């Protein structure tokens, strides 16, 4: 699945599959406030393009900070 195809927020487990990350890790990052998400009752909804962009920026910053290996 390509994360850029989704324009509406998706349930966490589907978003994790789109982003190719473990659902538990994604939930932990959201709960820690490091990634954006929407809460709808007990559900967590994720806007995949927004989170993909945030993860790309994080990776870029980490490479710039620590240098490439």
Residue, then its C-alpha position, 0 to 999 in steps of 0.5 A: x500500500x502506498x501511504x500517499x494515496x489515502x486522503x482521509x484518516x485511517x484506523x491505526x492498524x491500517x495506517x501502520x500497514x500503509x506506513x510499513x511500521x508495527x502498529x504497536x510502535x505507531x501507537x506508542x509514538x502517537x501516545x507519546x505525542x511524537x506523531x499526530x493523530x485524531x482520537x475518535x472515542x476509543x479509536x485512533x485515526x491516522x492521516x497517513x500522508x501527514x505521518x509519512x511526512x513527519x517520519x521523513x522529516x524525523x529521519x532527515x533530521x537524524x541523518x543531519x544530526x548524526x551523519x550517514x552511516 
